[in-house]
Structures are given as structure tokens and as C-alpha cells.
Amino acid sequence: MYDHVSLKVKDYKKSKRFYEKALAPLGYKVQGEYGGNTAGFGAGETTALWVSEGKPASSGVHIAFASSSRAAVNGFHVAAMEAGGRDNGAPGLRENYSPTYYAAFVHDPDGNNIEAVCHSKK
């Protein structure tokens, strides 16, 4: 449905470090950095998230990243917390969403709600 998401962040270096660490367990990495204030993150050849310094439009953004396994969701949560994220929901089943909805939620440095979700039973 969409190609990518862009976030404006208050502190580019802090946010870049946060996303590098938090998204690594999901297979995402920095695919390019431009002008010292913009980075593109993705898995494979697709850049799915752009982070650039500027005035955040809102701190109410919610982005859910697909995960191939529940273990990767767990790894995302640990890495995001170590990178300075704030817990917004420990890894676990969210059966009110669906019987196999396994997710973890963290607030990024700008207060956005970042989620990793796995729909498989493993």
C-alpha cells in the first residue's frame, strides 16, 4: 500500500542511533545517509523508513514494523530499550487484535509509538 514513511526528528544523531539499534533485530539497517541529517533504513533493497532532522509534525505517529519471528520482536524490544526507548508494551500476544498477533511497543526519542509485530506462531 505504501512505499515508505518519513519522520522528522528533533535530534538526528540520537534518533539515528536509536533506529539503528532498535531495528537491527528485524533485519533493518541504514541503507544511505544524506547531508549529515537524513538516513534511510530498510531490509533488503527497499528503504522503508526515512529519518531526518527537523521539527517533528507530531509525537503521535505509530509505525509498526513486520517481524519474521517472535524472537525478533523480543530482540527489537530489548534493543530499543537499550537504545533509550521508553517501554509502551512488552513483547506478548495481543489476542484482542488477532489470535497470533505478537508485538512489542516502544516510544522513540520523539515520543512516537514504534511497534514490531509478528503474525506467525513462531
N, CA, C and O of each residue as an XYZ file, in Angstrom:
488
protein
N       0.814     -1.189      0.000
C       0.000      0.000      0.000
C       0.859      1.254      0.000
O       0.549      2.204     -0.718
N       1.913      1.282      0.774
C       2.784      2.445      0.769
C       4.213      2.005      0.479
O       4.561      0.831      0.607
N       5.025      2.972      0.089
C       6.405      2.682     -0.252
C       7.345      2.935      0.924
O       8.240      2.133      1.193
N       7.140      4.054      1.625
C       7.999      4.376      2.760
C       7.318      5.397      3.664
O       6.296      5.986      3.311
N       7.912      5.589      4.837
C       7.450      6.557      5.821
C       8.622      7.472      6.132
O       9.764      7.018      6.218
N       8.342      8.767      6.303
C       9.379      9.736      6.686
C       9.017     10.355      8.023
O       7.870     10.738      8.254
N      10.008     10.451      8.901
C       9.830     11.100     10.196
C      10.803     12.253     10.337
O      11.990     12.107     10.045
N      10.320     13.374     10.775
C      11.186     14.478     11.186
C      11.488     14.251     12.661
O      10.597     13.895     13.432
N      12.744     14.454     13.057
C      13.167     14.208     14.429
C      13.922     15.423     14.959
O      14.573     16.142     14.201
N      13.827     15.643     16.268
C      14.491     16.790     16.897
C      16.010     16.649     16.870
O      16.721     17.597     16.538
N      16.498     15.471     17.219
C      17.938     15.230     17.338
C      18.302     14.079     16.401
O      18.127     12.909     16.740
N      18.802     14.425     15.236
C      19.080     13.427     14.201
C      20.027     12.324     14.685
O      19.739     11.140     14.513
N      21.152     12.708     15.288
C      22.141     11.700     15.695
C      21.560     10.742     16.728
O      21.778      9.533     16.643
N      20.830     11.265     17.692
C      20.219     10.429     18.722
C      19.190      9.483     18.107
O      19.156      8.297     18.436
N      18.364     10.004     17.225
C      17.334      9.182     16.591
C      17.950      8.146     15.655
O      17.484      7.008     15.602
N      18.981      8.525     14.925
C      19.647      7.572     14.033
C      20.197      6.402     14.841
O      20.014      5.246     14.461
N      20.871      6.696     15.958
C      21.405      5.629     16.817
C      20.272      4.744     17.342
O      20.395      3.520     17.371
N      19.166      5.375     17.759
C      18.027      4.618     18.273
C      17.511      3.645     17.217
O      17.365      2.454     17.493
N      17.234      4.141     16.007
C      16.664      3.276     14.970
C      17.663      2.231     14.484
O      17.266      1.107     14.177
N      18.947      2.572     14.407
C      19.950      1.571     14.020
C      19.908      0.382     14.969
O      19.898     -0.768     14.532
N      19.883      0.657     16.253
C      19.917     -0.417     17.247
C      18.567     -1.128     17.342
O      18.507     -2.357     17.342
N      17.482     -0.349     17.424
C      16.148     -0.935     17.623
C      15.708     -1.802     16.451
O      15.061     -2.830     16.654
N      16.047     -1.406     15.236
C      15.563     -2.127     14.053
C      16.494     -3.250     13.595
O      16.113     -4.059     12.750
N      17.701     -3.307     14.140
C      18.648     -4.355     13.731
C      18.088     -5.766     13.930
O      18.264     -6.601     13.042
N      17.419     -6.079     15.056
C      16.878     -7.432     15.202
C      15.821     -7.794     14.156
O      15.526     -8.971     13.947
N      15.253     -6.780     13.502
C      14.241     -7.021     12.467
C      14.870     -7.096     11.074
O      14.165     -7.280     10.082
N      16.189     -6.954     11.002
C      16.890     -7.041      9.722
C      17.038     -5.708      8.999
O      17.478     -5.676      7.850
N      16.678     -4.612      9.652
C      16.809     -3.292      9.037
C      18.183     -2.714      9.341
O      18.753     -2.960     10.403
N      18.701     -1.949      8.402
C      19.969     -1.243      8.593
C      19.922      0.059      7.814
O      19.033      0.272      6.990
N      20.880      0.920      8.082
C      20.984      2.176      7.329
C      21.403      1.825      5.912
O      22.423      1.171      5.697
N      20.610      2.264      4.953
C      20.920      1.995      3.550
C      21.541      3.200      2.862
O      22.098      3.084      1.770
N      21.441      4.347      3.501
C      22.054      5.544      2.952
C      21.897      6.690      3.924
O      20.933      6.763      4.686
N      22.871      7.585      3.878
C      22.822      8.779      4.715
C      23.138      9.967      3.815
O      24.057      9.922      2.996
N      22.364     11.016      3.983
C      22.470     12.158      3.082
C      22.544     13.461      3.860
O      21.724     13.718      4.741
N      23.544     14.287      3.524
C      23.658     15.611      4.091
C      23.926     15.660      5.584
O      23.846     16.731      6.184
N      24.242     14.532      6.197
C      24.516     14.509      7.622
C      23.293     14.679      8.503
O      23.418     14.794      9.722
N      22.089     14.698      7.889
C      20.880     14.869      8.700
C      19.704     14.041      8.218
O      18.568     14.273      8.633
N      19.967     13.071      7.342
C      18.913     12.201      6.826
C      19.470     10.793      6.635
O      20.545     10.607      6.064
N      18.717      9.802      7.123
C      19.124      8.410      6.936
C      17.921      7.593      6.483
O      16.794      7.815      6.926
N      18.184      6.647      5.592
C      17.162      5.723      5.121
C      17.433      4.338      5.674
O      18.557      3.843      5.590
N      16.405      3.705      6.243
C      16.516      2.371      6.838
C      15.680      1.390      6.042
O      14.591      1.718      5.572
N      16.202      0.181      5.895
C      15.430     -0.836      5.210
C      16.048     -2.198      5.374
O      17.152     -2.357      5.894
N      15.299     -3.175      4.913
C      15.767     -4.559      4.867
C      15.786     -4.943      3.397
O      14.863     -4.600      2.658
N      16.798     -5.632      2.971
C      16.893     -5.961      1.549
C      17.189     -4.702      0.743
O      18.023     -3.886      1.135
N      16.506     -4.554     -0.375
C      16.758     -3.416     -1.262
C      15.784     -2.261     -1.074
O      15.944     -1.214     -1.701
N      14.790     -2.432     -0.231
C      13.752     -1.416     -0.067
C      14.025     -0.543      1.149
O      14.240     -1.048      2.251
N      14.016      0.765      0.942
C      14.138      1.710      2.042
C      12.729      2.040      2.505
O      11.949      2.648      1.772
N      12.411      1.632      3.733
C      11.046      1.757      4.237
C      10.856      2.923      5.197
O       9.734      3.399      5.377
N      11.946      3.392      5.820
C      11.849      4.476      6.795
C      12.933      5.497      6.547
O      14.110      5.159      6.423
N      12.527      6.744      6.476
C      13.461      7.867      6.373
C      13.362      8.671      7.650
O      12.262      8.968      8.116
N      14.499      9.025      8.218
C      14.563      9.854      9.416
C      15.408     11.066      9.067
O      16.538     10.925      8.600
N      14.865     12.259      9.292
C      15.631     13.466      9.011
C      15.367     14.530     10.066
O      14.272     14.634     10.617
N      16.401     15.313     10.327
C      16.300     16.339     11.355
C      15.356     17.440     10.895
O      15.370     17.865      9.740
N      14.551     17.877     11.826
C      13.595     18.943     11.553
C      12.603     19.016     12.691
O      12.788     18.383     13.731
N      11.571     19.772     12.498
C      10.536     19.889     13.518
C       9.552     18.734     13.343
O       8.877     18.639     12.318
N       9.471     17.849     14.353
C       8.517     16.742     14.241
C       7.096     17.263     14.055
O       6.672     18.204     14.726
N       6.380     16.644     13.146
C       4.996     17.035     12.884
C       4.117     16.696     14.067
O       3.148     17.398     14.355
N       4.458     15.616     14.754
C       3.641     15.132     15.864
C       4.450     14.103     16.627
O       5.388     13.511     16.094
N       4.080     13.896     17.872
C       4.699     12.792     18.599
C       3.697     11.653     18.718
O       3.881     10.733     19.515
N       2.646     11.721     17.924
C       1.619     10.696     17.975
C       1.675      9.730     16.821
O       0.706      9.013     16.569
N       2.792      9.694     16.111
C       2.922      8.781     14.982
C       3.077      7.354     15.496
O       3.766      7.117     16.489
N       2.436      6.407     14.820
C       2.560      4.994     15.154
C       3.042      4.268     13.907
O       2.396      4.320     12.860
N       4.173      3.594     14.021
C       4.717      2.807     12.913
C       4.907      1.376     13.407
O       5.545      1.150     14.435
N       4.358      0.418     12.680
C       4.505     -0.997     13.025
C       5.391     -1.662     11.976
O       5.089     -1.623     10.783
N       6.474     -2.268     12.422
C       7.401     -2.975     11.549
C       7.101     -4.464     11.584
O       6.974     -5.049     12.660
N       6.988     -5.076     10.419
C       6.745     -6.514     10.317
C       7.990     -7.264     10.772
O       9.118     -6.885     10.456
N       7.759     -8.329     11.515
C       8.834     -9.172     12.003
C       8.592    -10.601     11.535
O       7.451    -11.057     11.461
N       9.665    -11.292     11.225
C       9.541    -12.670     10.754
C       9.387    -13.676     11.884
O       9.021    -14.826     11.643
N       9.663    -13.255     13.119
C       9.566    -14.195     14.233
C       9.279    -13.458     15.540
O       9.513    -12.256     15.666
N       8.772    -14.208     16.494
C       8.536    -13.652     17.821
C       9.864    -13.330     18.502
O       9.956    -12.370     19.266
N      10.881    -14.124     18.228
C      12.205    -13.862     18.792
C      12.733    -12.508     18.330
O      13.363    -11.789     19.105
N      12.478    -12.159     17.072
C      12.915    -10.858     16.562
C      12.147     -9.728     17.238
O      12.717     -8.668     17.499
N      10.862     -9.938     17.524
C      10.078     -8.936     18.262
C      10.708     -8.724     19.638
O      10.877     -7.589     20.083
N      11.054     -9.828     20.306
C      11.704     -9.735     21.610
C      13.023     -8.972     21.504
O      13.324     -8.114     22.333
N      13.809     -9.296     20.471
C      15.086     -8.619     20.253
C      14.905     -7.138     19.989
O      15.681     -6.319     20.482
N      13.883     -6.781     19.212
C      13.562     -5.374     18.955
C      13.317     -4.647     20.272
O      13.860     -3.567     20.501
N      12.500     -5.240     21.134
C      12.147     -4.577     22.392
C      13.390     -4.356     23.255
O      13.592     -3.261     23.780
N      14.211     -5.375     23.403
C      15.441     -5.250     24.193
C      16.345     -4.177     23.594
O      16.820     -3.294     24.309
N      16.584     -4.249     22.287
C      17.482     -3.300     21.627
C      16.945     -1.874     21.707
O      17.708     -0.936     21.941
N      15.648     -1.707     21.517
C      15.055     -0.373     21.569
C      15.172      0.224     22.969
O      15.447      1.415     23.115
N      14.966     -0.586     23.985
C      15.099     -0.099     25.362
C      16.555      0.265     25.649
O      16.824      1.296     26.267
N      17.493     -0.568     25.209
C      18.914     -0.271     25.401
C      19.331      0.994     24.666
O      20.268      1.677     25.080
N      18.636      1.307     23.572
C      18.961      2.484     22.769
C      18.280      3.750     23.292
O      18.379      4.809     22.672
N      17.595      3.642     24.422
C      16.973      4.828     25.008
C      15.485      4.943     24.798
O      14.885      5.954     25.164
N      14.876      3.928     24.214
C      13.427      3.948     24.036
C      12.719      3.813     25.371
O      13.311      3.381     26.360
N      11.444      4.186     25.392
C      10.620      4.037     26.589
C       9.561      2.976     26.325
O       8.864      3.012     25.311
N       9.453      2.049     27.237
C       8.521      0.941     27.088
C       7.088      1.435     26.925
O       6.630      2.310     27.659
N       6.393      0.861     25.952
C       4.976      1.167     25.748
C       4.188     -0.136     25.553
O       3.066     -0.119     25.047
N       4.778     -1.251     25.954
C       4.113     -2.552     25.831
C       5.123     -3.649     25.577
O       5.652     -3.774     24.473
N       5.390     -4.443     26.600
C       6.367     -5.528     26.487
C       5.929     -6.550     25.449
O       4.745     -6.630     25.122
N       6.871     -7.335     24.926
C       6.523     -8.368     23.960
C       5.469     -9.324     24.505
O       5.530     -9.749     25.659
N       4.509     -9.651     23.659
C       3.486    -10.603     24.055
C       2.367    -10.677     23.044
O       2.288     -9.880     22.109
N       1.500    -11.657     23.256
C       0.326    -11.822     22.391
C      -0.673    -10.705     22.651
O      -0.890    -10.304     23.794
N      -1.268    -10.215     21.596
C      -2.357     -9.235     21.676
C      -3.558     -9.892     21.004
O      -3.927     -9.530     19.887
N      -4.165    -10.857     21.690
C      -5.244    -11.653     21.105
C      -6.484    -10.829     20.793
O      -7.331    -11.259     20.011
N      -6.600     -9.636     21.404
C      -7.717     -8.765     21.045
C      -7.568     -8.235     19.618
O      -8.551     -7.796     19.021
N      -6.341     -8.270     19.056
C      -6.117     -7.893     17.654
C      -6.327     -9.099     16.746
O      -7.040     -9.022     15.746
N      -5.697    -10.214     17.110
C      -5.878    -11.491     16.412
C      -5.215    -12.577     17.256
O      -4.382    -12.260     18.105
N      -5.558    -13.840     17.048
C      -5.010    -14.918     17.886
C      -3.492    -15.077     17.807
O      -2.888    -15.638     18.721
N      -2.864    -14.593     16.728
C      -1.418    -14.760     16.574
C      -0.666    -13.427     16.563
O       0.504    -13.389     16.183
N      -1.311    -12.344     16.969
C      -0.693    -11.005     16.941
C       0.276    -10.877     18.114
O      -0.139    -10.650     19.251
N       1.567    -11.025     17.830
C       2.618    -10.947     18.846
C       3.394     -9.665     18.594
O       3.958     -9.487     17.514
N       3.432     -8.769     19.574
C       4.013     -7.455     19.331
C       4.679     -6.886     20.573
O       4.459     -7.346     21.693
N       5.508     -5.862     20.335
C       6.115     -5.055     21.386
C       6.067     -3.605     20.927
O       6.156     -3.319     19.733
N       5.926     -2.697     21.880
C       5.787     -1.271     21.591
C       6.798     -0.467     22.402
O       7.032     -0.747     23.577
N       7.394      0.539     21.757
C       8.373      1.411     22.401
C       8.169      2.830     21.879
O       7.863      3.030     20.703
N       8.340      3.810     22.760
C       8.351      5.200     22.306
C       9.775      5.566     21.907
O      10.719      5.309     22.654
N       9.928      6.167     20.729
C      11.244      6.605     20.259
C      11.634      7.905     20.974
O      10.862      8.396     21.797
N      12.814      8.476     20.679
C      13.238      9.696     21.368
C      12.277     10.886     21.211
O      12.291     11.795     22.042
N      11.461     10.894     20.181
C      10.497     11.981     19.983
C       9.096     11.626     20.476
O       8.168     12.416     20.304
N       8.930     10.470     21.075
C       7.639     10.073     21.616
C       6.742      9.319     20.662
O       5.592      9.034     20.996
N       7.241      8.987     19.473
C       6.446      8.211     18.525
C       6.345      6.761     18.995
O       7.273      6.235     19.611
N       5.224      6.126     18.704
C       4.960      4.750     19.118
C       5.465      3.800     18.033
O       4.872      3.698     16.959
N       6.559      3.114     18.323
C       7.188      2.210     17.362
C       6.894      0.779     17.798
O       7.094      0.419     18.958
N       6.423     -0.027     16.863
C       5.990     -1.395     17.153
C       6.703     -2.383     16.246
O       7.001     -2.089     15.088
N       6.971     -3.556     16.795
C       7.393     -4.699     15.980
C       6.314     -5.739     16.170
O       5.898     -6.008     17.297
N       5.847     -6.339     15.056
C       4.752     -7.307     15.130
C       5.044     -8.529     14.278
O       5.576     -8.436     13.171
N       4.678     -9.677     14.833
C       4.804    -10.944     14.126
C       3.423    -11.600     14.123
O       2.768    -11.686     15.162
N       2.992    -12.057     12.959
C       1.667    -12.688     12.842
C       1.753    -14.209     12.818
O       0.730    -14.888     12.730
N       2.976    -14.751     12.896
C       3.123    -16.208     12.859
C       3.127    -16.766     14.278
O       3.236    -16.015     15.248
N       3.009    -18.072     14.392
C       3.002    -18.719     15.702
C       4.397    -19.013     16.215
O       4.557    -19.571     17.300
N       5.429    -18.634     15.424
C       6.809    -18.886     15.854
C       7.548    -17.596     16.114
O       8.722    -17.621     16.484
